[in-house]
Amino acid sequence: MSDATLVYDDDCGFCTWWADFFERRSDLEVVGFSELTDDQRTRLPDDYETCSHLLADGEVYSCGESLEQALVRSDVADELGPLVGFLRNFADYEELRESAYRAVADHRGELGSVVSKTPPARDAEREN
């Protein structure tokens, strides 16, 4: 298992679908907001619930950068790794990446009608 941890909103079906994608396609540990340890929570920014995060290499990658890091650590990295490396050479890339992340995050409710997975908290409610 990796020492990298993807932190996501586990009350969101769209977010849960993506977390499951990374769990299946990488060796990332995947942890929802509701399952954070105290140590993990202290490493995150105060407003951590506004986006996903990747804890790795002593760093905290947030929002678009967290998913970029998760992608290059996944089994699709062979195809995407060189592309991401190339894009990082451009000054506007970071702004584009974060704008794209925010656009998707702001519409995750609608996008959840296309791809979604029952969040863990809701699965637990059904079992009770």
MDTraj code that builds the backbone (N, CA, C; nanometers):
import mdtraj as md
import numpy as np

residues = "MET SER ASP ALA THR LEU VAL TYR ASP ASP ASP CYS GLY PHE CYS THR TRP TRP ALA ASP PHE PHE GLU ARG ARG SER ASP LEU GLU VAL VAL GLY PHE SER GLU LEU THR ASP ASP GLN ARG THR ARG LEU PRO ASP ASP TYR GLU THR CYS SER HIS LEU LEU ALA ASP GLY GLU VAL TYR SER CYS GLY GLU SER LEU GLU GLN ALA LEU VAL ARG SER ASP VAL ALA ASP GLU LEU GLY PRO LEU VAL GLY PHE LEU ARG ASN PHE ALA ASP TYR GLU GLU LEU ARG GLU SER ALA TYR ARG ALA VAL ALA ASP HIS ARG GLY GLU LEU GLY SER VAL VAL SER LYS THR PRO PRO ALA ARG ASP ALA GLU ARG GLU ASN".split()
xyz = np.array([
    [0.0841, -0.1184, 0.0000],
    [0.0000, 0.0000, 0.0000],
    [0.0882, 0.1242, 0.0000],
    [0.0409, 0.2289, -0.0614],
    [0.1101, 0.3558, -0.0718],
    [0.1030, 0.4318, 0.0604],
    [0.1931, 0.5265, 0.0756],
    [0.1831, 0.6157, 0.1902],
    [0.1019, 0.7402, 0.1544],
    [0.0407, 0.7406, 0.0381],
    [-0.0415, 0.8523, -0.0077],
    [-0.1883, 0.8246, 0.0232],
    [-0.2573, 0.9295, 0.0676],
    [-0.3979, 0.9168, 0.1059],
    [-0.4818, 1.0205, 0.0330],
    [-0.5833, 0.9753, -0.0373],
    [-0.6796, 1.0637, -0.1022],
    [-0.7943, 1.0871, -0.0062],
    [-0.8227, 1.2130, 0.0217],
    [-0.9297, 1.2524, 0.1132],
    [-1.0414, 1.3151, 0.0299],
    [-1.1644, 1.2668, 0.0510],
    [-1.2756, 1.3114, -0.0337],
    [-1.4044, 1.3279, 0.0473],
    [-1.5030, 1.3904, -0.0146],
    [-1.6342, 1.4115, 0.0462],
    [-1.7144, 1.2826, 0.0342],
    [-1.7215, 1.2085, 0.1431],
    [-1.7892, 1.0784, 0.1394],
    [-1.9397, 1.0888, 0.1630],
    [-1.9930, 1.2083, 0.1460],
    [-2.1376, 1.2277, 0.1486],
    [-2.1879, 1.2624, 0.0080],
    [-2.1016, 1.2509, -0.0902],
    [-2.1303, 1.2878, -0.2290],
    [-2.1160, 1.1643, -0.3169],
    [-2.2218, 1.1276, -0.3884],
    [-2.2180, 1.0104, -0.4753],
    [-2.1183, 1.0231, -0.5886],
    [-2.1088, 1.1408, -0.6490],
    [-2.0130, 1.1647, -0.7570],
    [-1.8699, 1.1514, -0.7044],
    [-1.8443, 1.2115, -0.5877],
    [-1.7113, 1.2056, -0.5254],
    [-1.6766, 1.0617, -0.4866],
    [-1.7746, 0.9890, -0.4363],
    [-1.7541, 0.8498, -0.3967],
    [-1.7195, 0.7648, -0.5183],
    [-1.7840, 0.7916, -0.6322],
    [-1.7530, 0.7185, -0.7553],
    [-1.6060, 0.7383, -0.7917],
    [-1.5588, 0.8629, -0.7862],
    [-1.4193, 0.8912, -0.8196],
    [-1.3244, 0.8299, -0.7174],
    [-1.3600, 0.8368, -0.5900],
    [-1.2755, 0.7755, -0.4866],
    [-1.2622, 0.6256, -0.5129],
    [-1.3726, 0.5618, -0.5478],
    [-1.3698, 0.4191, -0.5802],
    [-1.2817, 0.3929, -0.7026],
    [-1.2892, 0.4798, -0.8017],
    [-1.2043, 0.4693, -0.9213],
    [-1.0575, 0.4663, -0.8801],
    [-1.0167, 0.5611, -0.7959],
    [-0.8770, 0.5671, -0.7541],
    [-0.8397, 0.4512, -0.6625],
    [-0.9322, 0.4052, -0.5831],
    [-0.9048, 0.2915, -0.4957],
    [-0.8783, 0.1648, -0.5780],
    [-0.9532, 0.1502, -0.6875],
    [-0.9362, 0.0326, -0.7736],
    [-0.8154, 0.0434, -0.8653],
    [-0.7757, 0.1648, -0.9007],
    [-0.6743, 0.1832, -1.0043],
    [-0.5413, 0.2363, -0.9526],
    [-0.5249, 0.2342, -0.8207],
    [-0.3988, 0.2803, -0.7629],
    [-0.3782, 0.2115, -0.6286],
    [-0.2674, 0.2417, -0.5650],
    [-0.2473, 0.1899, -0.4300],
    [-0.2686, 0.2998, -0.3258],
    [-0.3414, 0.4037, -0.3647],
    [-0.3752, 0.5111, -0.2707],
    [-0.4685, 0.4589, -0.1626],
    [-0.4495, 0.5069, -0.0418],
    [-0.5491, 0.4861, 0.0619],
    [-0.6566, 0.5914, 0.0368],
    [-0.7808, 0.5553, 0.0489],
    [-0.8913, 0.6469, 0.0240],
    [-0.9686, 0.6644, 0.1542],
    [-0.9842, 0.7904, 0.1980],
    [-1.0485, 0.8198, 0.3251],
    [-1.1496, 0.9327, 0.3055],
    [-1.2725, 0.9086, 0.3488],
    [-1.3753, 1.0107, 0.3417],
    [-1.3630, 1.1096, 0.4557],
    [-1.4235, 1.2272, 0.4383],
    [-1.4202, 1.3292, 0.5429],
    [-1.4675, 1.2735, 0.6769],
    [-1.5687, 1.1880, 0.6747],
    [-1.6258, 1.1372, 0.8000],
    [-1.5355, 1.0349, 0.8688],
    [-1.4328, 0.9865, 0.7991],
    [-1.3441, 0.8835, 0.8539],
    [-1.2041, 0.9354, 0.8868],
    [-1.1817, 1.0647, 0.8760],
    [-1.0487, 1.1203, 0.8993],
    [-1.0016, 1.0962, 1.0423],
    [-0.8744, 1.0631, 1.0548],
    [-0.8157, 1.0550, 1.1880],
    [-0.7803, 1.1975, 1.2316],
    [-0.7545, 1.2148, 1.3589],
    [-0.7146, 1.3467, 1.4084],
    [-0.5867, 1.3929, 1.3403],
    [-0.4914, 1.3009, 1.3217],
    [-0.3657, 1.3348, 1.2567],
    [-0.3886, 1.3816, 1.1125],
    [-0.4725, 1.3098, 1.0396],
    [-0.5015, 1.3503, 0.9017],
    [-0.5697, 1.4864, 0.8989],
    [-0.6655, 1.5069, 0.9863],
    [-0.7406, 1.6328, 0.9894],
    [-0.6476, 1.7511, 1.0188],
    [-0.5514, 1.7340, 1.1078],
    [-0.4613, 1.8454, 1.1401],
    [-0.3702, 1.8805, 1.0232],
    [-0.3470, 1.7875, 0.9335],
    [-0.2629, 1.8154, 0.8161],
    [-0.3377, 1.8923, 0.7082],
    [-0.4702, 1.8904, 0.7147],
    [-0.5523, 1.9536, 0.6110],
    [-0.5751, 2.1015, 0.6410],
    [-0.6053, 2.1805, 0.5373],
    [-0.6397, 2.3216, 0.5612],
    [-0.7706, 2.3315, 0.6406],
    [-0.7912, 2.4454, 0.7065],
    [-0.9125, 2.4646, 0.7875],
    [-1.0404, 2.4437, 0.7072],
    [-1.0402, 2.4851, 0.5822],
    [-1.1594, 2.4729, 0.4974],
    [-1.1533, 2.3451, 0.4123],
    [-1.1007, 2.2375, 0.4695],
    [-1.0744, 2.1148, 0.3927],
    [-1.1981, 2.0583, 0.3248],
    [-1.3165, 2.0870, 0.3745],
    [-1.4371, 2.0283, 0.3147],
    [-1.4792, 2.0953, 0.1840],
    [-1.4019, 2.1911, 0.1365],
    [-1.4356, 2.2577, 0.0100],
    [-1.3837, 2.1839, -0.1120],
    [-1.2944, 2.0834, -0.0907],
    [-1.2434, 2.0079, -0.2053],
    [-1.1698, 1.8832, -0.1578],
    [-1.1236, 1.8036, -0.2525],
    [-1.0479, 1.6828, -0.2194],
    [-0.9025, 1.7191, -0.1912],
    [-0.8311, 1.6245, -0.1284],
    [-0.6909, 1.6469, -0.0925],
    [-0.6150, 1.5162, -0.1087],
    [-0.4875, 1.5282, -0.1340],
    [-0.4002, 1.4127, -0.1363],
    [-0.2865, 1.4408, -0.0390],
    [-0.2726, 1.3519, 0.0592],
    [-0.1647, 1.3615, 0.1574],
    [-0.0554, 1.2661, 0.1119],
    [0.0608, 1.3205, 0.0760],
    [0.1693, 1.2356, 0.0260],
    [0.3016, 1.3096, 0.0342],
    [0.4061, 1.2338, 0.0569],
    [0.5417, 1.2890, 0.0530],
    [0.5588, 1.4065, 0.1495],
    [0.4852, 1.4058, 0.2612],
    [0.4922, 1.5155, 0.3565],
    [0.4220, 1.6414, 0.3092],
    [0.3513, 1.6325, 0.1986],
    [0.2816, 1.7471, 0.1390],
    [0.1314, 1.7257, 0.1436],
    [0.0582, 1.8351, 0.1251],
    [-0.0873, 1.8298, 0.1093],
    [-0.1190, 1.8943, -0.0253],
    [-0.1744, 1.8159, -0.1151],
    [-0.2164, 1.8649, -0.2458],
    [-0.3677, 1.8805, -0.2396],
    [-0.4182, 1.9971, -0.2778],
    [-0.5609, 2.0236, -0.2628],
    [-0.6279, 2.0550, -0.3957],
    [-0.7558, 2.0274, -0.3994],
    [-0.8443, 2.0589, -0.5114],
    [-0.7933, 1.9938, -0.6404],
    [-0.7782, 2.0700, -0.7473],
    [-0.7370, 2.0128, -0.8750],
    [-0.6034, 1.9426, -0.8684],
    [-0.5120, 1.9972, -0.7904],
    [-0.3803, 1.9350, -0.7784],
    [-0.3898, 1.7983, -0.7105],
    [-0.4875, 1.7810, -0.6196],
    [-0.5023, 1.6505, -0.5534],
    [-0.5402, 1.5425, -0.6537],
    [-0.6298, 1.5764, -0.7458],
    [-0.6705, 1.4766, -0.8453],
    [-0.5640, 1.4570, -0.9516],
    [-0.4905, 1.5619, -0.9841],
    [-0.3778, 1.5462, -1.0754],
    [-0.2768, 1.4487, -1.0153],
    [-0.2434, 1.4689, -0.8875],
    [-0.1491, 1.3798, -0.8200],
    [-0.2036, 1.2366, -0.8125],
    [-0.3332, 1.2237, -0.7851],
    [-0.3939, 1.0904, -0.7793],
    [-0.3870, 1.0231, -0.9165],
    [-0.4137, 1.0982, -1.0221],
    [-0.4084, 1.0412, -1.1570],
    [-0.2689, 0.9929, -1.1926],
    [-0.1666, 1.0723, -1.1635],
    [-0.0318, 1.0303, -1.2017],
    [0.0193, 0.9162, -1.1136],
    [-0.0482, 0.8886, -1.0026],
    [-0.0125, 0.7761, -0.9165],
    [-0.0994, 0.6528, -0.9452],
    [-0.1885, 0.6640, -1.0423],
    [-0.2789, 0.5537, -1.0752],
    [-0.2237, 0.4726, -1.1924],
    [-0.2980, 0.3684, -1.2287],
    [-0.2518, 0.2854, -1.3402],
    [-0.2776, 0.3486, -1.4765],
    [-0.3359, 0.4670, -1.4806],
    [-0.3480, 0.5399, -1.6070],
    [-0.2311, 0.6363, -1.6244],
    [-0.1365, 0.6353, -1.5291],
    [-0.0240, 0.7288, -1.5306],
    [0.0656, 0.7118, -1.6518],
    [0.0770, 0.5897, -1.7032],
    [0.1635, 0.5698, -1.8191],
    [0.1226, 0.6602, -1.9342],
    [-0.0092, 0.6782, -1.9507],
    [-0.0586, 0.7638, -2.0578],
    [-0.0623, 0.9106, -2.0164],
    [-0.0999, 0.9388, -1.8907],
    [-0.1196, 1.0764, -1.8468],
    [0.0041, 1.1420, -1.7890],
    [0.0926, 1.0639, -1.7316],
    [0.2113, 1.1203, -1.6684],
    [0.2896, 1.2144, -1.7587],
    [0.3271, 1.1710, -1.8786],
    [0.4011, 1.2604, -1.9679],
    [0.3209, 1.3852, -2.0077],
    [0.1906, 1.3691, -2.0258],
    [0.1072, 1.4840, -2.0608],
    [0.1050, 1.5858, -1.9470],
    [0.0846, 1.5391, -1.8242],
    [0.0836, 1.6301, -1.7088],
    [0.2196, 1.6980, -1.6957],
    [0.3271, 1.6213, -1.7121],
    [0.4608, 1.6801, -1.7064],
    [0.4785, 1.7901, -1.8098],
    [0.4283, 1.7681, -1.9292],
    [0.4364, 1.8681, -2.0352],
    [0.3535, 1.9918, -1.9997],
    [0.2295, 1.9709, -1.9530],
    [0.1415, 2.0826, -1.9214],
    [0.1950, 2.1697, -1.8081],
    [0.2682, 2.1096, -1.7159],
    [0.3252, 2.1855, -1.6036],
    [0.4286, 2.2880, -1.6500],
    [0.4717, 2.2806, -1.7750],
    [0.5659, 2.3784, -1.8296],
    [0.5002, 2.5108, -1.8655],
    [0.3691, 2.5156, -1.8638],
    [0.2975, 2.6352, -1.9061],
    [0.2439, 2.7110, -1.7851],
    [0.2633, 2.8423, -1.7854],
    [0.2250, 2.9269, -1.6726],
    [0.0752, 2.9194, -1.6429],
    [-0.0069, 2.9050, -1.7439],
    [-0.1525, 2.9058, -1.7239],
    [-0.2102, 2.7705, -1.6849],
    [-0.1269, 2.6664, -1.6852],
    [-0.1787, 2.5320, -1.6574],
    [-0.2431, 2.5214, -1.5201],
    [-0.1789, 2.5726, -1.4163],
    [-0.2335, 2.5609, -1.2810],
    [-0.3706, 2.6279, -1.2714],
    [-0.3832, 2.7454, -1.3287],
    [-0.5120, 2.8158, -1.3266],
    [-0.6186, 2.7369, -1.4025],
    [-0.5833, 2.6811, -1.5165],
    [-0.6766, 2.5997, -1.5948],
    [-0.7187, 2.4759, -1.5163],
    [-0.6213, 2.4058, -1.4551],
    [-0.6497, 2.2855, -1.3765],
    [-0.7460, 2.3163, -1.2624],
    [-0.7206, 2.4237, -1.1900],
    [-0.8043, 2.4578, -1.0755],
    [-0.9422, 2.5077, -1.1191],
    [-0.9488, 2.5794, -1.2289],
    [-1.0787, 2.6243, -1.2825],
    [-1.1627, 2.5056, -1.3267],
    [-1.0984, 2.4093, -1.3915],
    [-1.1700, 2.2884, -1.4345],
    [-1.2195, 2.2112, -1.3128],
    [-1.1349, 2.1974, -1.2113],
    [-1.1761, 2.1284, -1.0888],
    [-1.2974, 2.1974, -1.0276],
    [-1.2919, 2.3299, -1.0154],
    [-1.4006, 2.4039, -0.9511],
    [-1.5289, 2.3922, -1.0333],
    [-1.5189, 2.3961, -1.1664],
    [-1.6379, 2.3823, -1.2511],
    [-1.7043, 2.2467, -1.2292],
    [-1.6246, 2.1414, -1.2221],
    [-1.6798, 2.0081, -1.1978],
    [-1.7378, 2.0006, -1.0567],
    [-1.6635, 2.0496, -0.9578],
    [-1.7105, 2.0442, -0.8186],
    [-1.8417, 2.1210, -0.8011],
    [-1.8535, 2.2337, -0.8682],
    [-1.9756, 2.3143, -0.8569],
    [-2.0958, 2.2478, -0.9223],
    [-2.0721, 2.1490, -1.0074],
    [-2.1809, 2.0794, -1.0778],
    [-2.1839, 1.9299, -1.0464],
    [-2.1275, 1.8924, -0.9331],
    [-2.1206, 1.7496, -0.9005],
    [-2.2577, 1.6884, -0.8786],
    [-2.3548, 1.7679, -0.8385],
    [-2.4910, 1.7157, -0.8247],
    [-2.5457, 1.6691, -0.9590],
    [-2.5296, 1.7525, -1.0605],
    [-2.5752, 1.7167, -1.1948],
    [-2.4917, 1.6034, -1.2528],
    [-2.3604, 1.6103, -1.2337],
    [-2.2725, 1.5070, -1.2862],
    [-2.2961, 1.3734, -1.2168],
    [-2.3450, 1.3792, -1.0933],
    [-2.3779, 1.2575, -1.0208],
    [-2.4916, 1.1798, -1.0839],
    [-2.5685, 1.2438, -1.1715],
    [-2.6742, 1.1706, -1.2419],
    [-2.6155, 1.0875, -1.3562],
    [-2.4887, 1.1144, -1.3908],
    [-2.4205, 1.0395, -1.4954],
    [-2.3339, 0.9293, -1.4338],
    [-2.2492, 0.9658, -1.3362],
    [-2.1675, 0.8690, -1.2633],
    [-2.1822, 0.8951, -1.1144],
    [-2.2161, 0.7919, -1.0413],
    [-2.2361, 0.8054, -0.8979],
    [-2.2244, 0.6690, -0.8316],
    [-2.1936, 0.6721, -0.7049],
    [-2.1905, 0.5513, -0.6237],
    [-2.2463, 0.5896, -0.4872],
    [-2.3238, 0.5017, -0.4290],
    [-2.3814, 0.5323, -0.2986],
    [-2.2701, 0.5593, -0.1985],
    [-2.2724, 0.6787, -0.1376],
    [-2.1687, 0.7115, -0.0389],
    [-2.1705, 0.6144, 0.0789],
    [-2.0552, 0.5897, 0.1400],
    [-2.0457, 0.4945, 0.2511],
    [-2.1424, 0.5249, 0.3657],
    [-2.1614, 0.6513, 0.3973],
    [-2.2516, 0.6875, 0.5066],
    [-2.3942, 0.6436, 0.4759],
    [-2.4339, 0.6561, 0.3524],
    [-2.5700, 0.6162, 0.3137],
    [-2.5836, 0.4641, 0.3109],
    [-2.4757, 0.3939, 0.2716],
    [-2.4761, 0.2477, 0.2772],
    [-2.4967, 0.2012, 0.4211],
    [-2.4290, 0.2663, 0.5158],
    [-2.4392, 0.2295, 0.6567],
    [-2.5812, 0.2543, 0.7087],
    [-2.6438, 0.3636, 0.6637],
    [-2.7808, 0.3950, 0.7047],
    [-2.8763, 0.2859, 0.6562],
    [-2.8558, 0.2362, 0.5362],
    [-2.9419, 0.1327, 0.4798],
    [-2.9313, 0.0019, 0.5589],
    [-2.8103, -0.0255, 0.6090],
    [-2.7887, -0.1490, 0.6829],
    [-2.8563, -0.1472, 0.8192],
    [-2.8792, -0.0288, 0.8742],
    [-2.9403, -0.0174, 1.0070],
    [-3.0908, -0.0202, 1.0026],
])
top = md.Topology()
chain = top.add_chain()
for i, resn in enumerate(residues, 1):
    res = top.add_residue(resn, chain, resSeq=i)
    for name in ("N", "CA", "C"):
        top.add_atom(name, md.element.get_by_symbol(name[0]), res)
traj = md.Trajectory(xyz[None], top)
